[in-house]
């Protein structure tokens, strides 16, 4: 397949100086002002919400020794960590996991939050991380893989065997299982693998010996009739940086043929903050949106391995529903998503039972 986009350099073009983060007008955003503010409040570091700062600079630096936000998620195994804060008098440095999209996204979050709460957003700048720093951060991922299927992403605690044991690395954890004779590695990250970071994760897993990668996560629907947390999404194409990228789909047509699974064309967005009504109008013909699927599919294509995604449709940009990205911790939302992830588990297992697999061969350590 042809590859029209390089995911490993996405968002890193240009210089690496300080850039101003312009706040997003809340009135034109697809979430609406009330939901948008609630979304921001669960993301912004508590020190920014509690007091004013002369300057706030967002950089790419994974530093868990800096001040941890009290709004970090609890009750989950993965994706619980938020960017941390380093204080220099009345100046603050926010340290996000190194990725061009994530650093920009988090700067937009802070600037928009400040604007919506009547404080000056002009204090917020961001410094896109250099490519070498982005690659070095992902190279901390060290696994012994030999043609394994790697299942990475969200909701892994519903997918893994009940007696499975997690082995921890720097910012990640993994465990092995055998499903219908196929070696499977479940991989979760404590930090976000937002946007271009996710593409580098796939490239790194391919370097380490993965043959197939499945990403489990959440997407937003662009079709108004889809109610959040009721259906799964899959597909094998994404619009990334203006180019359409297609990959060799791990699921083939299998997932799309299952009940409750909606297949469609995906569009990659570097930040939820950029998804305003004008953005929606330009992408109305697409089915789903998220920051990671496109870069991951493109990286898999570049590496010559299979990739597939099977996601919960978590929110709808085209129509207001009670469930959105601002109330994901509500009990009913959690219950619905748990049932959908259990459905994902069955579909993956059925796919492995349905397809030819490589003989296991020798034992693994």
N, C-alpha and C positions, 0 to 999 in steps of 0.2 A: 504493500500500500504506500501511496505517496504521503510525505509529511510536509506540510506547508508552514509549520510553526515550530520554533525551537523553544520548548518549555523551560529549559534550563537557563535561558537568558531573559525570560519574560520579566519586564518591569525593571531591568537593571541597566538599560541603555542610558547614556548621558553621564554627567558628572556625578560625584558623590558628595556634593556640598549640602549645606542646610537649605531645606525647602520649607515654605510656609504652607501650613495646612488650613485650607479655606473651609469654613463650616458649610454644611449642606442645608439649604432652606427646608425647614421641617414641613411647611404647608404643601410642598410639591412631592413629598416622599410617599411611596406606595404604602408604607406602614401607617401613615397618619401621625399627627403630632403626639397624641397621647401614648400610643403604643411605641413610637420611636423613642420618646423620653424614657419610658420604662425599660426598653431594651438597653439604652445607654447607661442607665443607673446600675444595671447589674454587670456592666463591663468596666466602667471607669474606676480607677484605683481610688480607694477610700480617702487617701490624703488629698486628692484633687477635689473630691466632693466636700471634704471637711474644711478646707481653707484655701486662700488665694495664693498664687505663686507669681513671681516676677517673670519667670520663663519656664516652659515645659518643653523639653526636647525628647523626641522618641527616636531610639536607635535600635539596631539589631545586635543584641547581646544577651545570651541565655545565662542569667545570673540569679541563682536561687539564694544567694547570700545577701542580696539587697532586700529592701522592705517588701514583704509579701502583702498583697491586698487582702483585707478581711472579707472581701466579696468573692474570693475564690470558691469554686463549687465544692460541695460536700456530698457524700452519699454515692459517689461514683468512683470507678477505678481509674478512668482515663479522661483526658481533656479537662482536667480540673485546674490547671495552672493558668494564671493570668500574668501579664507583664509586671515586673517588679519595679520599685522606685529607689533611686539613689539621690540623696539630698545634699545640696551644697548651699547652705544658707537659705535664701528664698528662691533658689533655682533648683529645678528638679530634672533629673534624667530618668525617663521611662525606658526600661530595658525589655524588649520583646524578642522572641525567638527570631534569629536572623532569616529574613525573607523580605523581598522588596514589597510584595503585596501586603504582608501582615503589618509591617512597619507603617506603610501608608494608611492602611485600614484603621489601625489603632490611633494614629494621629487624627484622622477624620472623626473618629469616635469622640476623642477628647475635645476637639475644637467645636464640634456640633453640640456636645453636652454643655460646654461653657456658654455658647451663644444662646441655647435654649433656657439657660438658667440665669441669664442677664449678666454674665461676666465676659470680660474681653477675650475673644478667641485668638486675637493676634499674638498672644503669648506662646502659641503652640507652633513648633517647627518639627521637622523630622529629617533624618539623615538616612537615605537609602543605603543598605549595607552593600559592601563590595562582594563581588561574585566569589572570591576566595573565602571570605568569611561564611557565606551561605553554604558553600560546599563543605567546609571544615566542620560546621555544626552538624550536618547530616552524616558525615563520615564517622561520627561517634556511634552510629548504629553498627553493631558488630554481631552478626549471626552466622552460624555454619549452615548454609543451605546447599542442597544438591537436587535441583529440579522440583523443589517443594512448591505446593500451592500456599501462598501467603495471603491470609485474610486480615486486612488492616482496617482500622477505623473505629467506629462508634458502636456501642451496644454489645461489645464482645462478651460481657459477663452473661448474656443470654445465649451466646453461641457456643461457648466452650463447655467441655465436660465438667460435671459437678465436682469431680474429684481432681480436676486439673490443678497444677501448681505453676504459678507465675514466676519466671526468672527475671530479675530486674537488671536493667542497664541504666545508662545516664539519660534520664528523661523518657524511658520506655520500658516495657515489660513484654514478655512473650511466653508462650507455652506450645508444646507439640501435641498432636493427636493423629490417629489414623482413622480416616473416614472412608468406608467402602474400599479399603485397600490402598488408599492414596495418602501419602504423608502431607499433613496440613500444619502450618505454623500460624498461630493467632498472634497478631502484633498490635499493641496499643501504645499510644504516646500520652504522657502526662501533660505535655504542652500542646498547643495547636499546631497542626501541619497545614496552615492556611495557604491557599493559592500556589505560588511557585515552589514553596517548600514541599508540597505534596508531590510535584513532579520530580524533585530531587530525591525524595524518598523512594519512588519507584525506580529511578535510575540506580540508586544505591542497592536496592534489593536485587535488581538484575545483576549488578556486579558481584553480589554475594552468592548468586547461584539460583535465585528464584526463577521458575519457569512460567508460572501463572500467578497473577495478583488479582484479588477481588477486594474492592473498596466498599465498605458499608458505612452509610452516613445519612444525611438529610438534605433534601432539595426543596426549593420553593417552586410552586406551580405557577405557570403563566396563563393557564386556562381557567376561567372563572368558575367552571362547574365542578372542579375537584376540591372536595372538602379536605382540609388538613387531617393527617393522622388516620386516614381510612384506606389509603392505597400505597403500593410500592411503585417505584420508578426504575426503569432500566433503559438501555440504549447503547449505541456504539459510535455516536458522532457528537462533536461539540464545536461550537463556534468559539475560537480562542484568538484574541487579538485581531479579529477581522478575517481570520482564515478558518475554513472548515477542516477539522481534523477527524479522521476515522481510524479505528484500531481493530485489531483482531480480537473479537469478543469472546471471552472465556465461556459465556453462557450460550453463544450462538443464538438460536431462536427459542431456546428452551425456556428461559425466564419469562420472556414476553408472552409465551403461550399459557402461562399459569394464571388461574383465577386471581383477581385482585392486583394484577401487575399491569401498569400502564407504560407502554414503550413510546419514546418520542425523541425529538431532537433537542439537545442540551445546548445552553449558552453559558459560557464562563464569565463571571463577574468578579473583579478583583476586590470589591467591597460592597457589602449590603448598603452602605451609605450612598453609593452611586446609583442605586436602583430606584430612581424617581419615576414619575409618571411619563416624562419624555423618554426615558430609557425603556420603559415598558412598551410604549407605543412603537418604538423602533424594533422591538424584538417580539412582537405579538404572535408571530408565526412559530415561535419556539415553544417547547413544552415545559422545560425545567431550567432552573438556574442554581448554580453554587460556584464556589471559587476553585474547587480542587479537581473535579472530574476531567476537565479538558487538559490541564497540564499533566495529569497522571496518565491519561490515555495516550497523549502525544509522546511522553517519555517511554511508555511501554512499546509503542510502535517503533520508536527510534532504537530501542534495545532489542527488538525482535522477539518479544514475549507477548503472551496473551494478557488481556486486562478486561475486567468486567466490573460493573457497579450495580448494586441492588439497594436502593435507598428508600427510606420513609419519606413520603411527601409531607413536610412538616408545616408548611405555611402557603398562603396563596397571595400573590402580588396583585392579582387582577380584581379580586373581590374581597370584601371584609368578611371574615369568619371569627367566631369567638376565640379560637386558638390561633396564636401567631408566635413570633420569635420572642415576644416580651413576657410570655407566661408559660414557658416550657416546663417549669417545675410544678405546675398544677397537677394534682393527683390523677385526674381523669386523663390528661395528656400522657402522663407517665404510663398509665395502665394500657392505653391504646397503643402506644409505641412498643411496649413490651410484647404485646400480642403480635404486632407486625414483625418485630425482630425474630420472634419464634417462627413466624412464617418464612422469613429469610433463611433461618437455619435449615428448615425442611427442604426448601428449594435448592440450596447448595448441596445438601446431602443427596437429594434425588438426581441432581446434575452429575455428581460424582459417580453415582450408581449407574447412570445412563450412558456415560462416555467411556471409551477405551482409556485405560490408565497404564502407566509404566509399572513394570514389576518392581516390587519394593527392593529386592536384592538384599544386600548386607544390612547388618544392624547399624543403628546410629548411636552415638554417645548420648 
